[in-house]
């Protein structure tokens, strides 16, 4: 299970250091794609396969399902770590997430998310201010 928050800067080539504790669970090869809320999603291969099976079950006759699957898979790329524990974030994904230099990696159970530090700080401030309200809604959902 992925958890925690880690702050690192991209190097001049667009590579980001992945902490050792996350690398162990991530594996040698993994998938990175556009996520929600202008971040990147990073999945171990086994988790990606599970997600892929679920997305294949979406009705292709629905335009919103087709649009989501297209956008999600079009941004996906298989990645690996170099000998120093860094991953190259492709330019198109850096652009999508607005990551220029400072990034935040967060563990979200079955995936990692990579955010620009500015986006993450803004997002987490908003969530922090509404955390109690969100918790009440989760209770209403039976969680």
N, CA, C and O atoms as a GROMACS GRO file, in nm:
protein
  572
    1UNK      N    1   0.085  -0.118   0.000
    1UNK     CA    2   0.000   0.000   0.000
    1UNK      C    3   0.090   0.124   0.000
    1UNK      O    4   0.186   0.134   0.076
    2UNK      N    5   0.055   0.218  -0.086
    2UNK     CA    6   0.128   0.344  -0.094
    2UNK      C    7   0.068   0.446   0.001
    2UNK      O    8  -0.055   0.460   0.009
    3UNK      N    9   0.154   0.517   0.074
    3UNK     CA   10   0.108   0.626   0.158
    3UNK      C   11   0.224   0.720   0.184
    3UNK      O   12   0.340   0.685   0.165
    4UNK      N   13   0.191   0.840   0.228
    4UNK     CA   14   0.292   0.939   0.260
    4UNK      C   15   0.300   1.049   0.156
    4UNK      O   16   0.239   1.041   0.049
    5UNK      N   17   0.377   1.152   0.192
    5UNK     CA   18   0.398   1.269   0.106
    5UNK      C   19   0.547   1.297   0.099
    5UNK      O   20   0.615   1.302   0.202
    6UNK      N   21   0.598   1.314  -0.022
    6UNK     CA   22   0.741   1.332  -0.044
    6UNK      C   23   0.761   1.447  -0.143
    6UNK      O   24   0.694   1.453  -0.246
    7UNK      N   25   0.852   1.537  -0.110
    7UNK     CA   26   0.879   1.653  -0.195
    7UNK      C   27   1.019   1.641  -0.255
    7UNK      O   28   1.118   1.621  -0.184
    8UNK      N   29   1.024   1.653  -0.387
    8UNK     CA   30   1.152   1.646  -0.458
    8UNK      C   31   1.145   1.739  -0.579
    8UNK      O   32   1.037   1.776  -0.624
    9UNK      N   33   1.261   1.776  -0.629
    9UNK     CA   34   1.269   1.861  -0.747
    9UNK      C   35   1.312   1.777  -0.867
    9UNK      O   36   1.392   1.684  -0.854
   10UNK      N   37   1.257   1.809  -0.983
   10UNK     CA   38   1.300   1.745  -1.107
   10UNK      C   39   1.440   1.797  -1.141
   10UNK      O   40   1.474   1.911  -1.112
   11UNK      N   41   1.518   1.710  -1.203
   11UNK     CA   42   1.647   1.757  -1.251
   11UNK      C   43   1.628   1.822  -1.388
   11UNK      O   44   1.515   1.831  -1.438
   12UNK      N   45   1.735   1.868  -1.448
   12UNK     CA   46   1.729   1.939  -1.575
   12UNK      C   47   1.675   1.857  -1.691
   12UNK      O   48   1.633   1.913  -1.792
   13UNK      N   49   1.675   1.725  -1.677
   13UNK     CA   50   1.625   1.637  -1.784
   13UNK      C   51   1.482   1.592  -1.759
   13UNK      O   52   1.429   1.512  -1.837
   14UNK      N   53   1.417   1.640  -1.653
   14UNK     CA   54   1.279   1.603  -1.624
   14UNK      C   55   1.266   1.474  -1.546
   14UNK      O   56   1.161   1.410  -1.548
   15UNK      N   57   1.373   1.435  -1.475
   15UNK     CA   58   1.369   1.313  -1.395
   15UNK      C   59   1.336   1.347  -1.250
   15UNK      O   60   1.379   1.449  -1.197
   16UNK      N   61   1.258   1.260  -1.188
   16UNK     CA   62   1.215   1.278  -1.050
   16UNK      C   63   1.260   1.160  -0.967
   16UNK      O   64   1.242   1.045  -1.006
   17UNK      N   65   1.320   1.188  -0.852
   17UNK     CA   66   1.363   1.084  -0.759
   17UNK      C   67   1.241   1.024  -0.690
   17UNK      O   68   1.157   1.097  -0.638
   18UNK      N   69   1.233   0.891  -0.689
   18UNK     CA   70   1.126   0.819  -0.620
   18UNK      C   71   1.187   0.758  -0.493
   18UNK      O   72   1.283   0.681  -0.502
   19UNK      N   73   1.134   0.792  -0.376
   19UNK     CA   74   1.190   0.738  -0.251
   19UNK      C   75   1.191   0.586  -0.249
   19UNK      O   76   1.104   0.520  -0.304
   20UNK      N   77   1.294   0.531  -0.183
   20UNK     CA   78   1.314   0.386  -0.178
   20UNK      C   79   1.192   0.312  -0.128
   20UNK      O   80   1.157   0.207  -0.182
   21UNK      N   81   1.127   0.364  -0.028
   21UNK     CA   82   1.009   0.296   0.029
   21UNK      C   83   0.898   0.280  -0.076
   21UNK      O   84   0.822   0.183  -0.071
   22UNK      N   85   0.888   0.372  -0.169
   22UNK     CA   86   0.787   0.363  -0.275
   22UNK      C   87   0.835   0.275  -0.390
   22UNK      O   88   0.756   0.204  -0.451
   23UNK      N   89   0.965   0.279  -0.418
   23UNK     CA   90   1.020   0.200  -0.529
   23UNK      C   91   0.999   0.052  -0.507
   23UNK      O   92   0.972  -0.021  -0.603
   24UNK      N   93   1.010   0.006  -0.386
   24UNK     CA   94   0.995  -0.137  -0.356
   24UNK      C   95   0.860  -0.189  -0.402
   24UNK      O   96   0.851  -0.295  -0.464
   25UNK      N   97   0.756  -0.115  -0.372
   25UNK     CA   98   0.621  -0.160  -0.409
   25UNK      C   99   0.588  -0.129  -0.554
   25UNK      O  100   0.508  -0.200  -0.616
   26UNK      N  101   0.648  -0.026  -0.609
   26UNK     CA  102   0.621   0.015  -0.747
   26UNK      C  103   0.673  -0.088  -0.847
   26UNK      O  104   0.608  -0.114  -0.948
   27UNK      N  105   0.787  -0.144  -0.819
   27UNK     CA  106   0.845  -0.242  -0.911
   27UNK      C  107   0.938  -0.178  -1.012
   27UNK      O  108   0.952  -0.056  -1.017
   28UNK      N  109   0.999  -0.262  -1.093
   28UNK     CA  110   1.096  -0.213  -1.191
   28UNK      C  111   1.030  -0.138  -1.306
   28UNK      O  112   1.084  -0.039  -1.355
   29UNK      N  113   0.914  -0.185  -1.347
   29UNK     CA  114   0.838  -0.120  -1.455
   29UNK      C  115   0.701  -0.085  -1.401
   29UNK      O  116   0.645  -0.157  -1.318
   30UNK      N  117   0.646   0.026  -1.449
   30UNK     CA  118   0.516   0.074  -1.402
   30UNK      C  119   0.457   0.166  -1.506
   30UNK      O  120   0.522   0.202  -1.604
   31UNK      N  121   0.332   0.206  -1.485
   31UNK     CA  122   0.261   0.290  -1.580
   31UNK      C  123   0.235   0.427  -1.519
   31UNK      O  124   0.193   0.438  -1.404
   32UNK      N  125   0.260   0.532  -1.598
   32UNK     CA  126   0.230   0.668  -1.558
   32UNK      C  127   0.132   0.725  -1.660
   32UNK      O  128   0.148   0.705  -1.780
   33UNK      N  129   0.031   0.798  -1.610
   33UNK     CA  130  -0.067   0.856  -1.700
   33UNK      C  131  -0.126   0.982  -1.639
   33UNK      O  132  -0.098   1.017  -1.524
   34UNK      N  133  -0.207   1.050  -1.719
   34UNK     CA  134  -0.277   1.168  -1.668
   34UNK      C  135  -0.377   1.123  -1.563
   34UNK      O  136  -0.450   1.026  -1.582
   35UNK      N  137  -0.379   1.195  -1.453
   35UNK     CA  138  -0.474   1.166  -1.347
   35UNK      C  139  -0.581   1.274  -1.341
   35UNK      O  140  -0.592   1.359  -1.429
   36UNK      N  141  -0.657   1.269  -1.236
   36UNK     CA  142  -0.760   1.368  -1.213
   36UNK      C  143  -0.700   1.484  -1.133
   36UNK      O  144  -0.596   1.468  -1.070
   37UNK      N  145  -0.765   1.598  -1.135
   37UNK     CA  146  -0.723   1.715  -1.058
   37UNK      C  147  -0.585   1.766  -1.099
   37UNK      O  148  -0.514   1.825  -1.016
   38UNK      N  149  -0.546   1.746  -1.224
   38UNK     CA  150  -0.418   1.793  -1.280
   38UNK      C  151  -0.296   1.732  -1.213
   38UNK      O  152  -0.195   1.799  -1.193
   39UNK      N  153  -0.306   1.607  -1.177
   39UNK     CA  154  -0.189   1.536  -1.126
   39UNK      C  155  -0.163   1.416  -1.218
   39UNK      O  156  -0.238   1.392  -1.312
   40UNK      N  157  -0.056   1.344  -1.189
   40UNK     CA  158  -0.025   1.222  -1.264
   40UNK      C  159  -0.053   1.102  -1.175
   40UNK      O  160  -0.027   1.106  -1.055
   41UNK      N  161  -0.106   0.996  -1.233
   41UNK     CA  162  -0.127   0.870  -1.163
   41UNK      C  163  -0.014   0.775  -1.203
   41UNK      O  164   0.025   0.770  -1.319
   42UNK      N  165   0.036   0.701  -1.106
   42UNK     CA  166   0.142   0.604  -1.130
   42UNK      C  167   0.097   0.471  -1.069
   42UNK      O  168   0.067   0.463  -0.950
   43UNK      N  169   0.093   0.366  -1.153
   43UNK     CA  170   0.041   0.235  -1.112
   43UNK      C  171   0.147   0.126  -1.129
   43UNK      O  172   0.214   0.122  -1.232
   44UNK      N  173   0.161   0.038  -1.030
   44UNK     CA  174   0.238  -0.084  -1.054
   44UNK      C  175   0.168  -0.163  -1.166
   44UNK      O  176   0.048  -0.148  -1.186
   45UNK      N  177   0.242  -0.244  -1.238
   45UNK     CA  178   0.183  -0.316  -1.352
   45UNK      C  179   0.062  -0.400  -1.315
   45UNK      O  180  -0.035  -0.404  -1.390
   46UNK      N  181   0.067  -0.468  -1.200
   46UNK     CA  182  -0.047  -0.552  -1.160
   46UNK      C  183  -0.171  -0.467  -1.135
   46UNK      O  184  -0.282  -0.507  -1.173
   47UNK      N  185  -0.154  -0.353  -1.073
   47UNK     CA  186  -0.269  -0.264  -1.046
   47UNK      C  187  -0.321  -0.204  -1.176
   47UNK      O  188  -0.442  -0.187  -1.192
   48UNK      N  189  -0.231  -0.172  -1.268
   48UNK     CA  190  -0.272  -0.121  -1.398
   48UNK      C  191  -0.357  -0.224  -1.472
   48UNK      O  192  -0.458  -0.190  -1.534
   49UNK      N  193  -0.316  -0.350  -1.466
   49UNK     CA  194  -0.391  -0.457  -1.533
   49UNK      C  195  -0.531  -0.468  -1.475
   49UNK      O  196  -0.628  -0.487  -1.549
   50UNK      N  197  -0.544  -0.455  -1.345
   50UNK     CA  198  -0.676  -0.459  -1.281
   50UNK      C  199  -0.762  -0.343  -1.328
   50UNK      O  200  -0.879  -0.361  -1.362
   51UNK      N  201  -0.704  -0.225  -1.330
   51UNK     CA  202  -0.777  -0.106  -1.375
   51UNK      C  203  -0.815  -0.118  -1.522
   51UNK      O  204  -0.926  -0.081  -1.561
   52UNK      N  205  -0.725  -0.169  -1.602
   52UNK     CA  206  -0.753  -0.186  -1.745
   52UNK      C  207  -0.873  -0.278  -1.767
   52UNK      O  208  -0.959  -0.251  -1.851
   53UNK      N  209  -0.879  -0.388  -1.691
   53UNK     CA  210  -0.994  -0.480  -1.703
   53UNK      C  211  -1.124  -0.408  -1.670
   53UNK      O  212  -1.224  -0.426  -1.738
   54UNK      N  213  -1.123  -0.326  -1.566
   54UNK     CA  214  -1.244  -0.253  -1.527
   54UNK      C  215  -1.284  -0.152  -1.634
   54UNK      O  216  -1.403  -0.138  -1.664
   55UNK      N  217  -1.186  -0.083  -1.691
   55UNK     CA  218  -1.218   0.016  -1.793
   55UNK      C  219  -1.270  -0.049  -1.921
   55UNK      O  220  -1.350   0.011  -1.993
   56UNK      N  221  -1.225  -0.170  -1.950
   56UNK     CA  222  -1.276  -0.242  -2.067
   56UNK      C  223  -1.424  -0.275  -2.054
   56UNK      O  224  -1.493  -0.294  -2.154
   57UNK      N  225  -1.472  -0.282  -1.931
   57UNK     CA  226  -1.612  -0.314  -1.908
   57UNK      C  227  -1.705  -0.194  -1.926
   57UNK      O  228  -1.827  -0.211  -1.929
   58UNK      N  229  -1.648  -0.074  -1.937
   58UNK     CA  230  -1.734   0.043  -1.958
   58UNK      C  231  -1.803   0.032  -2.093
   58UNK      O  232  -1.745  -0.019  -2.189
   59UNK      N  233  -1.927   0.078  -2.101
   59UNK     CA  234  -2.000   0.067  -2.229
   59UNK      C  235  -1.942   0.163  -2.333
   59UNK      O  236  -1.945   0.285  -2.316
   60UNK      N  237  -1.890   0.107  -2.442
   60UNK     CA  238  -1.828   0.191  -2.545
   60UNK      C  239  -1.932   0.275  -2.618
   60UNK      O  240  -1.895   0.365  -2.694
   61UNK      N  241  -2.059   0.247  -2.598
   61UNK     CA  242  -2.164   0.326  -2.662
   61UNK      C  243  -2.187   0.460  -2.593
   61UNK      O  244  -2.254   0.548  -2.647
   62UNK      N  245  -2.132   0.477  -2.473
   62UNK     CA  246  -2.145   0.604  -2.400
   62UNK      C  247  -2.028   0.696  -2.435
   62UNK      O  248  -1.911   0.658  -2.420
   63UNK      N  249  -2.060   0.815  -2.481
   63UNK     CA  250  -1.955   0.907  -2.524
   63UNK      C  251  -1.865   0.949  -2.407
   63UNK      O  252  -1.745   0.968  -2.427
   64UNK      N  253  -1.920   0.964  -2.287
   64UNK     CA  254  -1.836   1.004  -2.174
   64UNK      C  255  -1.737   0.893  -2.136
   64UNK      O  256  -1.624   0.922  -2.099
   65UNK      N  257  -1.780   0.768  -2.147
   65UNK     CA  258  -1.690   0.656  -2.119
   65UNK      C  259  -1.579   0.650  -2.224
   65UNK      O  260  -1.462   0.631  -2.189
   66UNK      N  261  -1.614   0.666  -2.351
   66UNK     CA  262  -1.514   0.666  -2.458
   66UNK      C  263  -1.414   0.780  -2.438
   66UNK      O  264  -1.294   0.760  -2.453
   67UNK      N  265  -1.464   0.897  -2.405
   67UNK     CA  266  -1.377   1.013  -2.386
   67UNK      C  267  -1.279   0.991  -2.271
   67UNK      O  268  -1.160   1.020  -2.283
   68UNK      N  269  -1.329   0.939  -2.160
   68UNK     CA  270  -1.242   0.915  -2.046
   68UNK      C  271  -1.135   0.812  -2.079
   68UNK      O  272  -1.017   0.835  -2.052
   69UNK      N  273  -1.175   0.700  -2.138
   69UNK     CA  274  -1.081   0.593  -2.169
   69UNK      C  275  -0.976   0.642  -2.269
   69UNK      O  276  -0.857   0.613  -2.254
   70UNK      N  277  -1.019   0.717  -2.370
   70UNK     CA  278  -0.924   0.770  -2.468
   70UNK      C  279  -0.819   0.859  -2.402
   70UNK      O  280  -0.699   0.841  -2.422
   71UNK      N  281  -0.866   0.954  -2.324
   71UNK     CA  282  -0.777   1.050  -2.261
   71UNK      C  283  -0.682   0.982  -2.163
   71UNK      O  284  -0.563   1.013  -2.158
   72UNK      N  285  -0.736   0.889  -2.088
   72UNK     CA  286  -0.659   0.817  -1.986
   72UNK      C  287  -0.550   0.732  -2.050
   72UNK      O  288  -0.434   0.738  -2.009
   73UNK      N  289  -0.586   0.653  -2.151
   73UNK     CA  290  -0.489   0.563  -2.215
   73UNK      C  291  -0.394   0.638  -2.309
   73UNK      O  292  -0.278   0.597  -2.323
   74UNK      N  293  -0.440   0.744  -2.372
   74UNK     CA  294  -0.352   0.820  -2.461
   74UNK      C  295  -0.236   0.882  -2.385
   74UNK      O  296  -0.127   0.900  -2.441
   75UNK      N  297  -0.258   0.916  -2.260
   75UNK     CA  298  -0.151   0.975  -2.180
   75UNK      C  299  -0.062   0.874  -2.111
   75UNK      O  300   0.037   0.911  -2.049
   76UNK      N  301  -0.096   0.747  -2.122
   76UNK     CA  302  -0.024   0.643  -2.047
   76UNK      C  303   0.108   0.606  -2.114
   76UNK      O  304   0.120   0.600  -2.236
   77UNK      N  305   0.207   0.582  -2.030
   77UNK     CA  306   0.337   0.537  -2.079
   77UNK      C  307   0.399   0.443  -1.977
   77UNK      O  308   0.385   0.461  -1.856
   78UNK      N  309   0.469   0.342  -2.028
   78UNK     CA  310   0.540   0.252  -1.939
   78UNK      C  311   0.672   0.317  -1.900
   78UNK      O  312   0.745   0.367  -1.986
   79UNK      N  313   0.702   0.315  -1.772
   79UNK     CA  314   0.823   0.379  -1.720
   79UNK      C  315   0.907   0.279  -1.641
   79UNK      O  316   0.860   0.172  -1.603
   80UNK      N  317   1.029   0.318  -1.619
   80UNK     CA  318   1.117   0.241  -1.531
   80UNK      C  319   1.209   0.339  -1.460
   80UNK      O  320   1.221   0.455  -1.499
   81UNK      N  321   1.272   0.291  -1.356
   81UNK     CA  322   1.363   0.373  -1.277
   81UNK      C  323   1.506   0.355  -1.326
   81UNK      O  324   1.544   0.247  -1.371
   82UNK      N  325   1.585   0.461  -1.317
   82UNK     CA  326   1.726   0.446  -1.350
   82UNK      C  327   1.800   0.395  -1.226
   82UNK      O  328   1.738   0.371  -1.122
   83UNK      N  329   1.930   0.380  -1.235
   83UNK     CA  330   2.009   0.324  -1.125
   83UNK      C  331   2.009   0.411  -1.000
   83UNK      O  332   2.044   0.364  -0.891
   84UNK      N  333   1.970   0.537  -1.015
   84UNK     CA  334   1.967   0.628  -0.900
   84UNK      C  335   1.826   0.646  -0.845
   84UNK      O  336   1.804   0.732  -0.759
   85UNK      N  337   1.732   0.566  -0.892
   85UNK     CA  338   1.595   0.572  -0.839
   85UNK      C  339   1.512   0.686  -0.895
   85UNK      O  340   1.419   0.733  -0.831
   86UNK      N  341   1.547   0.732  -1.017
   86UNK     CA  342   1.474   0.841  -1.080
   86UNK      C  343   1.389   0.789  -1.196
   86UNK      O  344   1.423   0.691  -1.261
   87UNK      N  345   1.278   0.858  -1.219
   87UNK     CA  346   1.194   0.828  -1.334
   87UNK      C  347   1.189   0.952  -1.422
   87UNK      O  348   1.176   1.064  -1.372
   88UNK      N  349   1.198   0.931  -1.552
   88UNK     CA  350   1.183   1.040  -1.647
   88UNK      C  351   1.034   1.063  -1.668
   88UNK      O  352   0.963   0.973  -1.713
   89UNK      N  353   0.987   1.182  -1.637
   89UNK     CA  354   0.847   1.216  -1.662
   89UNK      C  355   0.840   1.277  -1.801
   89UNK      O  356   0.900   1.382  -1.825
   90UNK      N  357   0.768   1.214  -1.894
   90UNK     CA  358   0.761   1.267  -2.030
   90UNK      C  359   0.710   1.411  -2.032
   90UNK      O  360   0.630   1.452  -1.947
   91UNK      N  361   0.757   1.487  -2.130
   91UNK     CA  362   0.723   1.629  -2.140
   91UNK      C  363   0.572   1.653  -2.145
   91UNK      O  364   0.523   1.748  -2.083
   92UNK      N  365   0.498   1.568  -2.217
   92UNK     CA  366   0.354   1.590  -2.227
   92UNK      C  367   0.285   1.573  -2.091
   92UNK      O  368   0.188   1.642  -2.062
   93UNK      N  369   0.336   1.482  -2.008
   93UNK     CA  370   0.278   1.463  -1.876
   93UNK      C  371   0.321   1.574  -1.780
   93UNK      O  372   0.241   1.617  -1.696
   94UNK      N  373   0.444   1.620  -1.791
   94UNK     CA  374   0.487   1.735  -1.709
   94UNK      C  375   0.402   1.857  -1.742
   94UNK      O  376   0.361   1.930  -1.652
   95UNK      N  377   0.376   1.877  -1.869
   95UNK     CA  378   0.294   1.990  -1.911
   95UNK      C  379   0.151   1.978  -1.857
   95UNK      O  380   0.096   2.074  -1.803
   96UNK      N  381   0.093   1.860  -1.870
   96UNK     CA  382  -0.044   1.838  -1.822
   96UNK      C  383  -0.057   1.871  -1.673
   96UNK      O  384  -0.153   1.935  -1.632
   97UNK      N  385   0.041   1.827  -1.593
   97UNK     CA  386   0.035   1.845  -1.448
   97UNK      C  387   0.094   1.979  -1.404
   97UNK      O  388   0.088   2.013  -1.285
   98UNK      N  389   0.150   2.054  -1.496
   98UNK     CA  390   0.209   2.183  -1.461
   98UNK      C  391   0.335   2.170  -1.376
   98UNK      O  392   0.366   2.259  -1.297
   99UNK      N  393   0.407   2.060  -1.393
   99UNK     CA  394   0.529   2.037  -1.315
   99UNK      C  395   0.648   2.094  -1.392
   99UNK      O  396   0.684   2.046  -1.499
  100UNK      N  397   0.706   2.198  -1.335
  100UNK     CA  398   0.823   2.257  -1.396
  100UNK      C  399   0.950   2.218  -1.320
  100UNK      O  400   1.050   2.182  -1.382
  101UNK      N  401   0.946   2.226  -1.188
  101UNK     CA  402   1.063   2.191  -1.109
  101UNK      C  403   1.026   2.115  -0.982
  101UNK      O  404   1.064   1.999  -0.966
  102UNK      N  405   0.952   2.179  -0.893
  102UNK     CA  406   0.920   2.119  -0.764
  102UNK      C  407   0.795   2.032  -0.773
  102UNK      O  408   0.691   2.074  -0.824
  103UNK      N  409   0.809   1.910  -0.723
  103UNK     CA  410   0.700   1.813  -0.731
  103UNK      C  411   0.674   1.751  -0.595
  103UNK      O  412   0.760   1.750  -0.507
  104UNK      N  413   0.553   1.699  -0.581
  104UNK     CA  414   0.514   1.626  -0.461
  104UNK      C  415   0.462   1.490  -0.505
  104UNK      O  416   0.378   1.480  -0.594
  105UNK      N  417   0.514   1.386  -0.442
  105UNK     CA  418   0.470   1.250  -0.467
  105UNK      C  419   0.388   1.209  -0.346
  105UNK      O  420   0.434   1.220  -0.232
  106UNK      N  421   0.265   1.164  -0.370
  106UNK     CA  422   0.184   1.117  -0.258
  106UNK      C  423   0.141   0.973  -0.283
  106UNK      O  424   0.115   0.933  -0.396
  107UNK      N  425   0.134   0.897  -0.175
  107UNK     CA  426   0.085   0.761  -0.184
  107UNK      C  427  -0.064   0.760  -0.159
  107UNK      O  428  -0.112   0.815  -0.060
  108UNK      N  429  -0.138   0.696  -0.249
  108UNK     CA  430  -0.283   0.691  -0.240
  108UNK      C  431  -0.327   0.545  -0.253
  108UNK      O  432  -0.388   0.506  -0.353
  109UNK      N  433  -0.295   0.466  -0.153
  109UNK     CA  434  -0.336   0.326  -0.145
  109UNK      C  435  -0.273   0.242  -0.258
  109UNK      O  436  -0.165   0.188  -0.240
  110UNK      N  437  -0.340   0.232  -0.372
  110UNK     CA  438  -0.295   0.145  -0.480
  110UNK      C  439  -0.214   0.216  -0.588
  110UNK      O  440  -0.167   0.152  -0.682
  111UNK      N  441  -0.197   0.346  -0.574
  111UNK     CA  442  -0.125   0.422  -0.676
  111UNK      C  443  -0.047   0.535  -0.610
  111UNK      O  444  -0.070   0.569  -0.494
  112UNK      N  445   0.045   0.591  -0.687
  112UNK     CA  446   0.111   0.715  -0.650
  112UNK      C  447   0.049   0.827  -0.732
  112UNK      O  448   0.000   0.805  -0.843
  113UNK      N  449   0.051   0.946  -0.678
  113UNK     CA  450   0.015   1.064  -0.753
  113UNK      C  451   0.134   1.158  -0.749
  113UNK      O  452   0.200   1.173  -0.646
  114UNK      N  453   0.162   1.222  -0.864
  114UNK     CA  454   0.268   1.320  -0.873
  114UNK      C  455   0.203   1.454  -0.908
  114UNK      O  456   0.133   1.466  -1.008
  115UNK      N  457   0.228   1.552  -0.824
  115UNK     CA  458   0.169   1.685  -0.837
  115UNK      C  459   0.279   1.789  -0.852
  115UNK      O  460   0.392   1.768  -0.806
  116UNK      N  461   0.247   1.900  -0.916
  116UNK     CA  462   0.334   2.016  -0.903
  116UNK      C  463   0.318   2.062  -0.759
  116UNK      O  464   0.209   2.053  -0.702
  117UNK      N  465   0.425   2.110  -0.700
  117UNK     CA  466   0.418   2.151  -0.560
  117UNK      C  467   0.312   2.260  -0.539
  117UNK      O  468   0.239   2.258  -0.440
  118UNK      N  469   0.305   2.353  -0.632
  118UNK     CA  470   0.207   2.462  -0.619
  118UNK      C  471   0.064   2.408  -0.624
  118UNK      O  472  -0.020   2.447  -0.542
  119UNK      N  473   0.036   2.319  -0.720
  119UNK     CA  474  -0.099   2.262  -0.730
  119UNK      C  475  -0.134   2.183  -0.604
  119UNK      O  476  -0.245   2.195  -0.551
  120UNK      N  477  -0.038   2.102  -0.556
  120UNK     CA  478  -0.064   2.021  -0.437
  120UNK      C  479  -0.090   2.110  -0.314
  120UNK      O  480  -0.182   2.084  -0.237
  121UNK      N  481  -0.009   2.212  -0.298
  121UNK     CA  482  -0.028   2.301  -0.183
  121UNK      C  483  -0.164   2.368  -0.187
  121UNK      O  484  -0.230   2.380  -0.084
  122UNK      N  485  -0.207   2.413  -0.305
  122UNK     CA  486  -0.340   2.474  -0.318
  122UNK      C  487  -0.450   2.372  -0.292
  122UNK      O  488  -0.544   2.399  -0.217
  123UNK      N  489  -0.438   2.256  -0.353
  123UNK     CA  490  -0.539   2.152  -0.337
  123UNK      C  491  -0.549   2.107  -0.191
  123UNK      O  492  -0.659   2.099  -0.135
  124UNK      N  493  -0.435   2.078  -0.129
  124UNK     CA  494  -0.439   2.026   0.008
  124UNK      C  495  -0.490   2.131   0.106
  124UNK      O  496  -0.552   2.096   0.206
  125UNK      N  497  -0.465   2.259   0.080
  125UNK     CA  498  -0.520   2.365   0.166
  125UNK      C  499  -0.672   2.366   0.159
  125UNK      O  500  -0.739   2.382   0.261
  126UNK      N  501  -0.726   2.349   0.039
  126UNK     CA  502  -0.871   2.346   0.022
  126UNK      C  503  -0.930   2.224   0.092
  126UNK      O  504  -1.031   2.235   0.161
  127UNK      N  505  -0.870   2.110   0.073
  127UNK     CA  506  -0.920   1.987   0.135
  127UNK      C  507  -0.909   1.996   0.288
  127UNK      O  508  -1.000   1.957   0.360
  128UNK      N  509  -0.796   2.048   0.334
  128UNK     CA  510  -0.776   2.061   0.479
  128UNK      C  511  -0.887   2.145   0.541
  128UNK      O  512  -0.936   2.112   0.649
  129UNK      N  513  -0.926   2.253   0.474
  129UNK     CA  514  -1.030   2.340   0.525
  129UNK      C  515  -1.167   2.274   0.525
  129UNK      O  516  -1.256   2.317   0.598
  130UNK      N  517  -1.185   2.170   0.444
  130UNK     CA  518  -1.315   2.103   0.433
  130UNK      C  519  -1.310   1.957   0.477
  130UNK      O  520  -1.402   1.881   0.450
  131UNK      N  521  -1.204   1.918   0.544
  131UNK     CA  522  -1.182   1.777   0.579
  131UNK      C  523  -1.296   1.720   0.663
  131UNK      O  524  -1.340   1.608   0.637
  132UNK      N  525  -1.342   1.793   0.762
  132UNK     CA  526  -1.451   1.745   0.848
  132UNK      C  527  -1.578   1.723   0.768
  132UNK      O  528  -1.649   1.624   0.788
  133UNK      N  529  -1.606   1.813   0.676
  133UNK     CA  530  -1.724   1.800   0.591
  133UNK      C  531  -1.713   1.676   0.502
  133UNK      O  532  -1.810   1.601   0.486
  134UNK      N  533  -1.596   1.654   0.444
  134UNK     CA  534  -1.574   1.534   0.362
  134UNK      C  535  -1.592   1.406   0.444
  134UNK      O  536  -1.651   1.309   0.397
  135UNK      N  537  -1.542   1.409   0.568
  135UNK     CA  538  -1.554   1.292   0.655
  135UNK      C  539  -1.700   1.260   0.683
  135UNK      O  540  -1.739   1.143   0.684
  136UNK      N  541  -1.781   1.361   0.705
  136UNK     CA  542  -1.925   1.340   0.728
  136UNK      C  543  -1.989   1.273   0.605
  136UNK      O  544  -2.072   1.184   0.619
  137UNK      N  545  -1.950   1.318   0.487
  137UNK     CA  546  -2.006   1.260   0.364
  137UNK      C  547  -1.964   1.114   0.348
  137UNK      O  548  -2.042   1.033   0.298
  138UNK      N  549  -1.842   1.081   0.388
  138UNK     CA  550  -1.796   0.942   0.380
  138UNK      C  551  -1.877   0.855   0.475
  138UNK      O  552  -1.908   0.740   0.441
  139UNK      N  553  -1.912   0.905   0.590
  139UNK     CA  554  -1.996   0.830   0.684
  139UNK      C  555  -2.132   0.806   0.622
  139UNK      O  556  -2.188   0.698   0.635
  140UNK      N  557  -2.185   0.908   0.554
  140UNK     CA  558  -2.314   0.892   0.485
  140UNK      C  559  -2.309   0.785   0.377
  140UNK      O  560  -2.410   0.722   0.347
  141UNK      N  561  -2.190   0.763   0.318
  141UNK     CA  562  -2.173   0.660   0.216
  141UNK      C  563  -2.146   0.522   0.276
  141UNK      O  564  -2.134   0.424   0.204
  142UNK      N  565  -2.138   0.517   0.408
  142UNK     CA  566  -2.116   0.388   0.475
  142UNK      C  567  -1.971   0.353   0.493
  142UNK      O  568  -1.938   0.237   0.518
  143UNK      N  569  -1.884   0.449   0.481
  143UNK     CA  570  -1.740   0.422   0.498
  143UNK      C  571  -1.697   0.455   0.639
  143UNK      O  572  -1.580   0.439   0.673
   0.00000   0.00000   0.00000
